[in-house]
Amino acid sequence: GHMDKHIIVGIHIADRKKHAAQVQQIFTRYGEQIRTRLGLHDDVCSANGLILLEMADVPESCEMINALQAIDGVDIEQMVFCH
């Protein structure tokens, strides 16, 4: 059923200034699927960005991940916890 899994997505952005707007656009489009969002940065001016998301267990979450992976310089790692 719904909410069987916790999907954690780690998104590393190699050149934050260059890709931030594009990434933000995707987050906005799939906002309803994002349950929790955590931004991790070495410092405010850091060129690299790391964002952790907890996603709903729905097909749209896969769509969002595919859209992010299509951006050059964006790396994604996923953790899925099944209960």
Secondary structure, 3 states (H helix, E strand, C coil): CCCCEEEEEEEEECCHHHHHHHHHHHHHHCHHHEEEEEEECCCCCCCCEEEEEEECCCHHHHHHHHHHHCCCCEEEEEEEEEC
